[in-house]
Amino acid sequence: MTWRAPEITRTPEPYVGDERTMLEGWLDYHRQTLLLKCAGLTAEQLKTASVEPSGLTLLGLVRHMAEVEAWWFRENFLGERVDYAYFTEEDPDADFDVSAADAEANFATFHQEVELARAAVAGRSLDETFTEVGPKQRTFNLRWVYVHMIEEYARHNGHADLIRERVDGATGE
């Protein structure tokens, strides 16, 4: 039997709530939107590039966002040393190289990183600050991370819309 990306029921974005509820709700909405764009596709379809010369794929986006979740919530905010599933110093864009990827395992990694991200920020103040890992050493607060993650997902979900339409003609949502 051929593995397919699971179907998903997306939770509607929040219409009313305090700041934390809105930020968490919108981030989850965009996380689910990426998965919705992948739903029902085979591993090979998830590896299909959109349009040459771009090598961007739905699976590459899932892998990329798993690492973005780890980078911002665990490595930067928590200060945890993260062993990335795809990134290496030699190949920092390995998340987008899906030629030998295991889609089912990659989806499991994505789900695990989302859960680890949720755990990293549970009960923490949006005003809590941290210093970015790396040479820039910029200071951010947790609120900034939420806003950044929402915009990063939103941008990549636009890419996902176009890729999905190219793969099988599905549009919308």
N, C-alpha and C positions, 0 to 999 in steps of 0.2 A: 504494500500500500504506500502511496506517495504522500509524504508529509506536506501539509498545507499550513500556512499561517492561520492561527485560530481566528474564528469570528469574534467580534467584540461588540458589546453594547456600550456605547459611549454615554457617560453621565453628562447631562447638560451643564453648561457653565453656570456659575451662581449669578443670580440677578440682584440679590440683596445679601449683605453680610458685613461683618467687620473686616478690617484690612487683611488679617491673616486668613480668614475664610475665603476672601476674594482671591488672594494670591495663590493659596493652595488649590482652590477650585479651578482657577484658570490654568495653572500648571498641569494639573491632572487632566483637564480637558484636552490640552495640547498633546500630552503624552498619549492619551487614548486616540487622538486624531491620527497620529503617526501609525499606530497599530491598525486603526481602521483602514488606512490607505493600503495596508499590506494584507488585510484579511482575505482568506480564501485562495491566495496565490501559492503556487508551488515554490520550492526552493529555487528552481531554475528561473522562474518568472521574477522572483525577488532579486535575482542577480542580473537581470536584464538592464543594460544601460539605456538611458533615455534617448539621446540623440548625439551622434558623433559631432565634435570630438570629445564630448563629455563622457566620462566613465561613471557618472553618478548613478547609483542604484538605490532601490528601496532598502535592500539589506545593508548596504553601506551606510545609509542614514540611521538605521537602527543601531548598528555597531558604533557609529560616531556618537550618537546621543547617549549610549550607555557609558562611553568614556567621558563625555561632557558632564554627565551626572556625577561620576566618580571624581572628576577633577575639581568641580566647584564645591560640592557638598562634603566630600570626604577629605580630599587632599588639601584643599585650601581652607574651608571653614573649620573642619575638625583638626586639621594638621596631621592627619593620618598618612602614613606611607602606603601608597596604593600600587599594587602589582597589576598593571593594565593588561587586559585581555589581548589587545591588538597593538597598541603603541609601543614602539621601541625607539631608542636614540637614533638607530640606523635608519629606521623607517617610521617617522612620526605620523605619516598618513596611512598606515597599514589598516586602519579601520575601514577605509574605503576600498581596499583590495579584497574583493570577495571571490576571487577565482577558485580558491580551495576552501572556502568557508562552509561551515556546517550551520545552515539556517536555523534549525531547531535549537541547537546549542546557543547560537547567538541571540535568539529570542529569550532563552532562559537567562542568559547573562544580562540582557536589558532589564528584564523583570527583577532580577536580583539587585541590580544597581539602583533601580527606582526604590525598592524597599530599603536598601541601605541609606539612600538619600533621605527618605522619610524619617528613618531612625536617627540620622545625624542631626536633624533639626527639631525633633520632637521636644517641646517644652522650652525651646530656646527663643530668646527675644529677637525680634526683627532688627533691633538697634545694636545687637552684638556685632562687634567688629573683629576683623582678622587681617593679617598681612599676607598678601598674595605670595605664593611660592614662585621662585624664579628671580630673574635679575631686576625686574621693575619694582618689586616690593611696594606695590600700591596697597592702600588700605581701603577695604570695602566693609559694608555691613550686610547682614543676612538679607535684608530687604532688597538690596541691589541684586543679590544672587537670584532671588525669585523673579524679579523683573527681567533680568538678563536671560534666565532660562525660558521664560515665557516668550520673549522675542526670538530667542534662538530656535525654539520649537516652531514658532509661527513661520519664521523664514523657511525652515527646512520642510515644513508641511506644505508650503507653496511649491517647493521642488517636488515633493511627494505627489501632489496633485497632478503635475505634468507627467511625471514618470508613470504613474498608474494609468493615466489616459493613454500613454504610448504603449503600455504593456497589453491592455485588454479593452481599452475604450471606456472604462468606468470613469465617471466624473461626479463632481458634487460632494456634498457633505463635508 
